[in-house]
């Protein structure tokens, strides 16, 4: 397989590059600078320097490719930034793929757009659940949903097949061990856990996430489909922190506060952002979404992709936590 990867220097993208190279695939990556791409070039990837927001740098980038894995995203920023990088960038990549005769386009989506707060505790979330339409989940979720519409519209408009893989909260060695879904960091070695810590986390180990992406690019007969990817093992916030503390000798210390305190933070953040005419880092709706207890149904991925978590989530987290402890001791 000849694969083009955008977002290749990120946490998931770099692991995807490594996996494909080990399979013997030919890999081309889009990177914004030579410095960011140096390690992947050394590993055997072909590097194109460019930017999703700069059309001239993307011309001909998909020539000779079989599959495009589109992971590139602004991640954070204002509406204009996401419009430029995510929405228009996805339009350009689809155009380049179609013009180059690429067979399949795999778009890496997110679970962040689902309206969990509206669904409520106990809801089962699968791919039939529509995305949130309030706009209160933020610029990132809004832009990713728009990109999915573009990707699905492109399917069948010629010979380009498109597939969407919506990754859960990707974890493992190399990324932050304190995601906001779990806790809030308040200083060196201390975190806040809001509420009872009984919210199931939509975790997927990076190895398992990459497996799903490879399957999305290679399994026949899945054009136009979207897949949710969350590992089978379920950990709550409390479970996660207990495992972390066991692997690190009791770090971090956990301060418990009621949920009401979290909502108060959300309200203050909203007010401060409104005064600056900016999007808030979080808000009460997003907090309520984060604290809603749902069950993720990934049976479609198991059925059509034949995807199963290959690596134990707990074992992968233990590796990440021990690495964190070692790095902390060395610093």
N, C-alpha and C positions, 0 to 999 in steps of 0.2 A: 504494500500500500504506500502511496505517495501522499503525505499529509501536510497540510498547512495549518499552523496553530497561531492564533492571535491570543494575547494575554499569556504568552508562553513563559515569561519571566516571573510570573506570580507563583503562589504556593501550589495550586492545583496544576497550572499550566506547565511548570517545570517538571513536575512528576509525570505528567502525561508525555512530555518530550522524552524523558528518560525511558519510560516504559515502551514507547513505540520504537525507539532506537534499539533497545534490547531485543525486541521482536524481530529486528531486521528490516523495519520499515524505513523509508526515506522521509526525512522531516525537514520542512522549511518553517522558519518562525518569523513573525513580525515583532520587532523590538524597537523601542524608541531611542535607544542609544547602544553603541558598541560595548560600553562598560557593562550594561545590564545583560547583554547577550554573550559576554566573553565565555562564561562557563559552559553554556549550551553549545556554542560553536566548537569549543574544545572537545565536547562529548560527541560531536559528529553532526550537529544540525547545521543546515544552511541558513544563513541569517540575512534578512532584509530589514534595513533600517527605515522606519516609517512611523506614521501616526494615524490612527483611525479618523482623527479630526482633520487630516491633511490629505485631500483627494489625490493630489499629484504623486504622493509617496506610495499609493496603493496600486497604481496602474500596472497591470500584468502580474500582480503578485500571485495569482492562483494558476497561472499558466503551467500546464504539465501536472497538476495535482488531481488526485482521485477524490480526496475528502478534505473538507475544511472544518476544523474544530474552532468555533468562534467563542473564546472566553473573554476577550477584551472588554473592559468596562471602565467608566470613570470612577466607580465605587462610591465617591463622595463628590459634592459640589452643588451648584445651584441648577435651576431648571435649564438654563442656556448651556451649561457644561454637559449635562446629560443628553440634551438634544443634539449637540455637536458630536460627542464621542460615541454614545450608545446608539441613539436612533439613526442619525445620519451615517454613522460609521457602519452600522449593520446593513443599511440600505446599500452602501458602497460595496461591502464585502459580498453581499448577495449578487449584486450586479457583476462584480469581478468573477465570482464563481460561475454564474450563468454564462458569461462571455467566454470563459476558459473551458467550458464543457465539463466542469466538475460533476461527479456522480452524486455526491451526498454532502449536505451542509448540516453539521451538528451544532446546534445553539445551546450554550450552557445557561439554563435559566435558574430560577431561585424559588424557594418555598415562601419567601418573604411577602409575596403578593396575595396570599390567601387571607380571607376575612375571618380569622379565627375568633376574634372578639365577638363578631356577629353570630358565629356558629355556636359558641358557648362550650362549657365543659362537657366532655363525653362525646363530642362530635367525631366522626370518622372522616378523614380528609383523603380523598383520592383525586385523580386527574379530572374527574367530572365536575369538581367544585370550581365555580367561577371565581375569578380574581376580585379583590376588593375594588369598589368603584367610588369610594369616598375621597380618595386622594390623600388621606391622612396617614398612610403608611410611608410617605416620604418620596423624594425624587427618585431614589434608586429603584424602589419597587414599581413605581409608576412607569419609569423608562423601560425596565425589563419586560413589563407586560406589553408595552407598545412594540418592543422588538419582537416578542413572540408573535404578535399579529402579523408583522412583516414577514417573518420566517414562514409561518403557516400559509400566508397568501402566495408566497413564492413556490410552494410545493406544487408540482405538477404543471407549473407555467412554463413548460418546456421539458427538459430531461432531468432537471435538478430535483433530487429528493431531499426533503428537509426533515430533521428529527430534533426534538427538544428534550434535553435531559436536565431536570430540575433537581439540583443537588441540595441536600440538607445542610446542616451546619458542619462544614468539613473540618475535621480535627486530626491531630497527629503531630509527630515531631516536625518542627519548623514553622509552626504558626502559634498565635497567642493561646495560652492555656486559660485565659480569663475572658471568654466571650461574654457579652452583655446578657445573653440568655441565662447565664449561670449566676453571675454575681456582679457587684460593682466594686472596683478596686479603690481603696481610700488611702493607701500609703504602702510603704514597703512592708510586705508580709501581712497585710490586713485587707479583708474584703467584707462587704455587706451582703448578706443573704436576706432577701425580702420575703416575708411570709414563711410558710412551713417548708419550702423547698421541695414540694411534691409535684412540680410540673415536669412531665416527661419531655426530654430534650430530643429534638430531631437531628441526632448526630449521625454522621457517616465518616468513617475513617478514610483518610486520603487514598489509601491503596484501593479500597472498595469503590470510592468515587471514580477513580481513574479506570477501573475495570468497567464500570457502567458507561463511561465515555467511549472506550474502545468498542464495546458492544454496540453502542449507538452508531458508531461509524462503520460497522462491519456486518451486523446481522441483516439479512435480506427481509423484505416484506414489511418494513415498519415505517415507510414513508408517511409523513403527516402526523405521526404519533408524538405524544409527550409522555414523559415518565418521571414520577417522583422517586427519589433515591434517598432512603433513610435505612440505616442498619437495623437488623432484627433485634439486637440487644437493646433494651430500654433502660436508660439511666435518668433519674430525676436530678434536679440541681443538688439536693442533699447527697445523693449517691455519688455524683461527680466530685464534690468537694471532699467527701469521706475518702474516696480513692486517691485523690490528689494528696491529702494530708498523710495518708498511709505511706505513700511513695516518697514523701519529702520530709518525713520526721516531724509532722505537725504543722507545716507551713502550707497555707497561710492560717492565721487565726481568723475565726469567723465571727462577725458581729451580726446578730439577728435583729431585724427591725420589721414591724408590721407592713403589710402591703400598702396601707394608707400613706406611709412615709414615702414610698416609691411614687405614688400618684402625686404627692405634694411636690416632689422633685420635678415630675413631669409638668405640672402646672407652672412652677417657677421658670422652668426652661422655656416653656411656651411664651410666657410674658417677656422674658429677656430677649428672646429671638424676635418677637413682634416689635419691640422697641428699636431693634437694629434693622428691621425689615429683612430678616433672613429666615431660612427654614430652621426650625429648632432641631437640636441634636436628637431629641426624642420628644414625645408628647404622651398625654394620658392614654390616647387610643392605642398607640404603639406599645405602651407598657401593658395595657389590658390584653392586647394580642399576645404579647410575650408570656403572659402569666396564665393564659387559657390552656386547660388540660385537654388535649386532643389525642387521637390515635391516628398515626399515619399508615395508610394502606398502600403498600408498594407491590401488591400482588400482580399488577399489570406488568411491571418490570420483570418479575419472576416468570411470568407466563410468556411474554413476547420476546424479552431480551435474554431469557434464561439467566438473569442476574441473581446471584446470591452473594452475600458478604463473604469474601474469601478469607479475610483476616479478622480475628476476634477484636471487637471494639475495645473491650477492657484491656487486652494485651497491648493493643496499639496505644491506648491512653497511658498505660503504665510506662511504656517506653518514652513517651513524650514527657511525662511527669518526672521520670528519673533524669532525663536530660536537662530539664528545667532545674532540678535540684543540684545537678553537677555544675551547671553554668553559674548558678547562684553562689555556690561554694567557692568557685574559682574567681568570682568578681570581687 
